[in-house]
Amino acid sequence: MSHAPQYVLSGLRPTGRVHLGNYFGAVRNWVRLQDLYDCYYFVADWHALTSDYADTSKITQATFDAVADWLAAGLDPAKATIFIQSEVKEHAELHLLLSMITPLPWLERVPTFKDQQAQLEDKDLNTYGFLGYPLLQTADIIIYRANFVPVGEDQASHLEFSREVVRRFNNFFGDVFPEPQPLFTETPKVPGLDARKMSKSYKNTIGLTASADEIRELVMTMFTDPNRIRKKDPGNPDICNLFQFHKLFSNEETVTRVDRECRTAVIGCVEDKKLLAEIMIESLRPIREKREEIDRNPSIVWDVLREGNRKARERAQQTMQLVRDAIKINYSGLR
């Protein structure tokens, strides 16, 4: 007996090339999930406008770079639907309809609304679009009638908001949407070069498809154990940034050896950086080579998106038919 497919939806803003934080935080997990579910992965270019509306010049190139890196990392268009949010206009129609039933206080209490306004003081985020982005996010999810959304613990409140909106909609108009469930995923915290969280806004990232020379150069700038001044001082891997990367990239034997040799001052920080850089270069080689192949033939990306947009539209149009029927605003006799 065949079971109905279970749908997964996830998206990332187009911030250009994927860095190791994005990879370990989301993309690596997407690759795993595409074998287990019917997955829809999208570039959230309309979401990029909520904070970057004043300069949209980089969005198209950033979209290409993001999708090229996703494909290099192992996303397979034969298994997952990869598309661009703005190419599926039904997201906007559903967002509008949901906005009619969503109480304003629900939006104002979303934690990231206040946080981001405080953090991004250089941008005027006092806009209707910024206030409403959790609702657009809800439309993104439920237009595919997604059963699951992979989230980290910190995003759970956003999904709870989406579930509340679904309950309210279904209450008014009948059971159209399933309540999307969180797929809590184990994502290692990836520190940046300076030991803060890896983020483009901190300029502390390492690109997933960075060249071997770039990786060597960046690893040499990494913060290490702040208390270890001279090579002969014993180090403490627990507070060393380098060691966090060994845990992500090195085999168990190397991790154990580096831990021991750092604590006993057998290995110095510079030597350790050289070792780590070569391990990372080797580990990321297949992804880097795939990206180089895509750069030689950029139409690979546009062909994947053209087909993904078509498949996403098909599913979204079916959903909107159900929604219009439920709301009883459906003039199909005129078409």
N, C-alpha and C positions, 0 to 999 in steps of 0.2 A: 504494500500500500504506500503510495507516494505522499509525502507531506507537502503542504503548501510552502513555498519558499519563504524564508525569513529575510527581511530587508534590513540592511545597515546603511546609515547615511553619515558622512563626515565631510568637512570642508576646511580649507585653510585660506586665509587672506593671501593675495599675491604679493609677497614681499621679496620676490626674486628667488635667487638660488637657495636651495634648502641647506640649512646649517645642521650641525650634529645634534643640536637641541631639538630641532623640528623632527629630525630623523628618528632619534630614540624616543621622542615624545609622542609621535603620531605615525609617521610614514612607515616605519618598520612594522608597526602593528597592523596598518592597513594591508600590507603585503600578506601577512598571516591570515587576516580575516577574509581575504578574497577567495580563499579555498573553502571557507566554511559557510558563507552567506552570499546572498545576492547584494553586492555592494555598489553604492553610488558615492563617488568621491568628486568633490567640485572645488573650483577656484572661486572664492567668495569675493568677486570684484566689486559688487555693489556694497558689500560690507567695508571694503577699503575706503569707499567714499565717506563713510560716517566720520572718519577722523582725517582723511587726506583729500577732502573735496577741493581744497585751495590749489592743489597741484596734482593733476591727474596724468601728467606726461609720462610717468614711468609704468603705468598699470599694464599696458599691453605687453611690453618686454618682460615685465616681472611675471606675468601669467605664463608666457612661453618658458621662461627659465624654471619656474616652479614645476610645470608639467614635465619638462624634459628631465628634471632631476627625479621626479616621481617614477617615470618610466625606467630611468637608469637604476633606480633603487629596487625595481622588481614589480611595480604595478603592471598588471597584464590586462590590456583592453579586451582580451577574449574572456576574461573572468570578471572584470569590474567595469562599471560605466563611469567614464572620466569626462567631466563636462565643465562648462563655464556658467556660473549662476545667471549672468545677464542675458545669456542666449536662450534662457527658458523663461519667457515673459510671464508664465503662469505663477511664478514665485511672487511677482508684484501684485497680481490680481488677488491671490489668496491673502497676501499681507494686508491689502486694503480691506478685504472682507473681515479678517480677524480684528482689524483695528476698530471696527464698528462695535465689537462686543467686549473689548478689553478695557477694564477700569484703569484709569490713569495711575492711581496709587500703586497698582501692581508693578508698573514700569518704574516708578520712582523709587521703589524699594529694592530693585535688583542691585546687589552689592557693587558690581563693577561700574554702575552708572556714576556713583559718587567717587569711587576710587580713581577711575580713569580721568574724571574731570580734574581731580586734585593732581594726578601725576602729569598729565599733559597740559600744563598751564600755558604753554606757548601756542596752543591751538584753541580756537573758540568752539567748544563742544556743546554750547547751549543751543543745540538745534533739534528740530523735530525728528530728523533722521537718527541722530545719536540716541535720543530718548527711546526711539522705537526699534533700535536694532535687535533687542531680544525677541521682538515680535516677528521681525523679518527672519531671524534665526529659526523661530518656531515654524514659520511657513516653509522654510528650506527643508526642515525635517519631515513635516507631516504631509507635504505635497507628494512625497514618495511613499506615504503610509509606512514609514520606517518603524520597525519593531525595536531596533536597538540603535543607540548612539554611543560610540566609544568615547569615554570622557575620563579625565583625571578627577580626583576628589575635589579639586578647586573649581571645577565647572559644574558640579552637581546641582547647584542652585539654579543655573540657567535651564537645565533640563527639567527641574521641578516646575519652573515657571511655564515651560512648554506643556507640561502635563496638565497644569491647572487650566491653561487656555483650551486644551483639547477637551477636558471635562466640561468646561463651560459651553463650548461649541456643541458638543454632543448632547448636552442637556437641553439646549434650545432647539436643535435641528435633527436629533436622532444620531445613532451611532455611525458616524462616517469614518472617524479616525481611530486607530489603535493608540493607546497611550505609549509613547516611546519609552523604553526601559534603558537605564544606563548599562553600558558594558564597561565596568571598571577595569582598567588595564594597568598592569604593572609597568610604570614607566620610570626608568632610572632618572634621577635628577642629574642633568648634565651641566656642570659648571662652565663658565666662560673662562677665557684666558686669565682673567683677573680674580677668579674664584667667586664672582657674583654669578647669578643665573645667566646662562648663555642667551643673549638677546641682541638683535641688530641695533636696538636703541642704545645699548651700552658699548657698541663697537668692539665686542670681545668674542667674536664667533670664529669658528673654523667651518668652512664650506664642506658639504658632503662630497662634492666633486672637485675640491681644490687640488691643484697639481702637487706633485711630490715636493718640489722646491718650496711652494707656499706652506705646505704642512711643516716642513723642517723649520722654516723661518718663524712661523707662528708658535710652534711648540717651544722654541728657544726663548720666547717672551713670556711663557707661562709663569704665574706665581707658584712658589713652592712653599715649604714649611717656613713661616716667617721667623721662627726661632733658630733656624739653622744658618749660622753666619758663615762658618768655614767648613771646608770639606770634611775635616776630621771631627766636627761636631756630630754626634748621633742625631738622626732625624726622626720625625714622628709622622709616618704615612697617614695616620688618621686625620691629620689636619693639612695634608699636602694635596694640592690640586692635581698634580701629576698622577698621584696614586689613584684618584677617581677615574682617570682615563685608562690606567692599566686595567682597572676592574671592568671597563667597557670593552677593551680591545685585546687584552693579553690573555693567554691561556693560564690555567690555574697554577701550573708549575712556575711560570714567570712571576705571577702575582705574589706567590709565596716567597720566591727568591728575592724579589725587589723589596718586599716588606722586611725581610730579615736583614738584607744588606744595607738598607737605609737606616734601620735602627742601630746597626753596628758600625755605621760610617765606612762600610766597605765600598759602597758606590756613592759618588758625588752627584749633585743635582744636574750638572751639565752632562755628565755621562748618561744619567738616567733619561734626560730629555732626548739625547741622540738615540738611545735604545727605543724609547716610546715612539718617536717620530717614524722610525723604520717599520715598527710593528703596525702603526696606523696606516702608513702608505701601502703596505702589503695587504692589509685587511680591506682597504677601500678600493684597491686596484680594479676589481671587476666593475664596480659602480662607475668609477672614473672613465674606464674604457668605453662603457656603454654610452656615457654622456658625450664622449668625443665622437662616437659614431653618429649620434643624433645631431650634433653640431655640424657634421659634414652633410647631413641630409635633413634640414629642419622641417621638411614637409611631413616627416614621421609624426611630429607633435600635432600639426594642424589636421592631419587625417584622423588621428585618434580623437581629437576634440570634435571634429565634424560629425563623426559617427556617434560619439558619446552624447553630444548635444541632441542628436536625433532621437536616441533611445530614451534620454531623460525627458524630452518633450512628450514623447508618446505616453510614458507613465504619468507625467504631470497632467496631461490633457484628460486622461481617464479619471484622475482624481477630481479635476475641476468640473467634470461632467456630474460626478456624484455630489459635489458641493453645491453646484447651481440647482440641481434637482432638490437637494435637501432644503436649501434656502427659499426655493420656489421662485427664483429669478432665472428663468430659463425660457428663452424665446426660440427654441430650436425650430419651431414651425416657420420662422422667418428665414431660416437658412436653407 
